[in-house]
């Protein structure tokens, strides 16, 4: 079927059967619709940040409240998350700060591969620039990123290559040497 396949992870073929398995194998995912599929709105910033790491460790090995607090404070500082406290329900944060919390959740797991689906959609201009800088830093640090984006100018700024998909099939690939907004537009229109 068009919605299945195998991933090579550290040279070994893996069929990913669950989000938990993907996470344990070092794959993180920030969904396009963070409010529906990403955050737990009524949970605190702290709880949202530690969620993926706690799931990886298993619920029988809980992360202590002290460690959760230290982790949350560290990511609030590192990513510049604007929140009155780690206990603030995430639903009261701006879209950009919610996105930073979601990114923190996955960065905490130290992924080898991070999928970002429309990472700058629905956030304010200031947070938009911060998210782009973070993506650029992650790229420079060598993290493998798959960014799904309709923001062509952004892609040209940080992508190594762009793959155009249509009906779940690759229809074009644009290498770094040829990467430009017109090249992407031409590939989309072809």
C-alpha positions as CSV (number, residue, x, y, z in Angstrom):
1,X,0.0,0.0,0.0
2,X,1.0,3.6,-0.5
3,X,1.1,4.2,3.3
4,X,3.6,1.6,4.2
5,X,7.3,1.0,3.8
6,X,10.6,0.2,5.5
7,X,13.1,2.6,7.0
8,X,16.8,2.0,7.1
9,X,18.0,3.0,10.6
10,X,21.7,2.6,11.2
11,X,21.9,0.4,8.1
12,X,19.2,-2.0,9.4
13,X,15.8,-2.3,7.8
14,X,13.0,-1.4,10.2
15,X,9.3,-1.5,9.8
16,X,7.9,1.1,12.1
17,X,4.7,-0.2,13.8
18,X,4.1,2.6,16.4
19,X,5.1,6.1,17.4
20,X,6.7,4.5,20.5
21,X,8.9,2.2,18.4
22,X,9.9,5.2,16.1
23,X,10.8,7.2,19.2
24,X,12.9,4.4,20.7
25,X,14.8,4.2,17.3
26,X,15.6,7.9,17.5
27,X,12.9,9.4,15.3
28,X,10.9,12.4,16.5
29,X,7.9,14.1,14.9
30,X,6.4,17.5,15.2
31,X,3.0,17.4,13.5
32,X,1.5,20.1,11.3
33,X,-1.5,20.7,13.6
34,X,0.2,21.1,17.0
35,X,-3.0,21.9,18.8
36,X,-4.8,18.7,17.8
37,X,-1.9,16.3,17.3
38,X,1.0,17.7,19.2
39,X,0.4,19.3,22.5
40,X,-1.7,18.3,25.5
41,X,-3.5,21.6,25.9
42,X,-4.5,21.4,29.6
43,X,-1.1,20.0,30.7
44,X,1.7,22.2,31.9
45,X,4.7,23.3,29.9
46,X,6.8,20.9,32.0
47,X,4.5,18.0,31.4
48,X,4.5,18.6,27.6
49,X,8.3,18.8,27.4
50,X,9.0,15.6,29.2
51,X,6.2,13.5,27.6
52,X,8.3,11.8,24.8
53,X,11.3,11.0,27.1
54,X,9.0,9.6,29.8
55,X,7.3,7.4,27.1
56,X,10.7,6.2,25.9
57,X,11.8,5.3,29.4
58,X,8.4,3.6,30.2
59,X,5.9,4.6,32.8
60,X,7.3,2.2,35.4
61,X,10.5,4.3,35.5
62,X,9.1,7.8,36.1
63,X,11.2,10.9,35.8
64,X,11.4,12.6,39.2
65,X,9.5,15.9,39.6
66,X,12.9,17.6,40.4
67,X,14.4,16.3,37.2
68,X,11.4,17.3,35.2
69,X,11.6,20.8,36.6
70,X,15.3,21.1,35.8
71,X,14.7,19.8,32.2
72,X,11.8,22.2,31.6
73,X,13.8,25.2,33.0
74,X,16.8,24.3,30.8
75,X,14.7,24.2,27.6
76,X,12.8,27.3,28.5
77,X,16.1,29.1,28.7
78,X,17.7,27.4,25.7
79,X,14.8,27.9,23.3
80,X,13.6,31.2,24.8
81,X,10.1,29.9,25.6
82,X,8.0,32.8,27.0
83,X,6.0,31.4,29.9
84,X,5.4,32.7,33.4
85,X,6.4,29.3,34.8
86,X,6.9,25.6,34.0
87,X,3.5,24.9,35.4
88,X,1.6,27.2,33.0
89,X,-0.9,25.2,31.0
90,X,0.5,25.2,27.4
91,X,-2.9,26.2,26.0
92,X,-2.2,29.7,27.3
93,X,1.1,30.1,25.4
94,X,1.3,31.7,22.0
95,X,1.5,29.4,18.9
96,X,5.2,30.1,18.6
97,X,5.9,29.2,22.2
98,X,3.8,26.1,21.9
99,X,5.9,25.1,18.9
100,X,9.1,25.6,20.9
101,X,7.7,23.4,23.7
102,X,6.9,20.7,21.1
103,X,10.4,21.0,19.6
104,X,11.8,20.8,23.2
105,X,9.9,17.5,23.7
106,X,11.7,15.9,20.9
107,X,15.1,17.5,21.3
108,X,15.1,16.1,24.9
109,X,15.1,12.6,23.4
110,X,18.2,13.4,21.4
111,X,16.7,12.1,18.1
112,X,18.8,11.0,15.2
113,X,16.1,12.0,12.8
114,X,13.5,14.7,13.3
115,X,10.4,15.3,11.1
116,X,9.0,18.8,11.2
117,X,5.6,19.2,9.4
118,X,4.9,22.9,8.7
119,X,7.0,24.0,11.7
120,X,6.3,27.8,11.2
121,X,2.6,27.6,10.3
122,X,0.3,29.7,12.5
123,X,3.0,31.5,14.6
124,X,3.8,35.2,14.9
125,X,6.7,36.8,13.0
126,X,9.1,37.0,15.9
127,X,8.6,33.3,16.8
128,X,8.8,32.4,13.1
129,X,12.3,33.9,12.9
130,X,13.3,32.1,16.1
131,X,12.1,28.7,14.8
132,X,14.0,29.2,11.5
133,X,17.2,30.0,13.5
134,X,16.6,26.9,15.6
135,X,16.2,24.8,12.4
136,X,19.3,26.3,10.9
137,X,21.2,25.5,14.2
138,X,20.0,21.9,14.2
139,X,21.1,21.5,10.6
140,X,24.5,23.0,11.4
141,X,24.8,20.6,14.4
142,X,24.3,17.7,12.0
143,X,20.8,16.6,13.1
144,X,19.0,14.8,10.2
145,X,15.8,16.8,9.5
146,X,12.9,16.2,7.2
147,X,11.0,19.5,6.9
148,X,7.6,19.4,5.2
149,X,6.8,23.0,4.3
150,X,4.9,25.1,1.9
151,X,7.1,28.1,2.8
152,X,9.5,28.0,-0.2
153,X,11.7,30.9,0.8
154,X,12.4,29.2,4.1
155,X,13.4,25.9,2.5
156,X,15.9,27.7,0.2
157,X,17.5,29.2,3.3
158,X,18.3,25.9,5.1
159,X,17.6,22.9,2.9
160,X,20.3,20.7,1.5
161,X,17.9,19.5,-1.1
162,X,14.2,19.7,-1.8
163,X,12.0,16.8,-2.9
164,X,8.7,17.6,-4.6
165,X,5.9,15.1,-3.8
166,X,2.6,14.7,-5.6
167,X,0.0,12.0,-4.8
168,X,2.5,10.4,-2.4
169,X,5.1,10.0,-5.1
170,X,8.4,11.9,-5.6
171,X,8.1,13.9,-8.8
172,X,11.3,16.0,-8.6
173,X,14.4,16.5,-6.6
174,X,16.4,19.7,-6.5
175,X,20.0,19.5,-5.2
176,X,21.6,22.3,-3.2
177,X,23.5,23.7,-6.2
178,X,20.2,24.3,-8.1
179,X,18.1,25.3,-5.1
180,X,16.0,28.5,-5.6
181,X,12.4,29.5,-5.3
182,X,11.9,29.6,-9.1
183,X,13.5,26.1,-9.4
184,X,11.0,24.8,-6.8
185,X,8.1,26.5,-8.5
186,X,9.1,25.1,-11.8
187,X,9.3,21.6,-10.3
188,X,5.9,22.0,-8.7
189,X,4.3,23.2,-11.9
190,X,5.8,20.5,-14.1
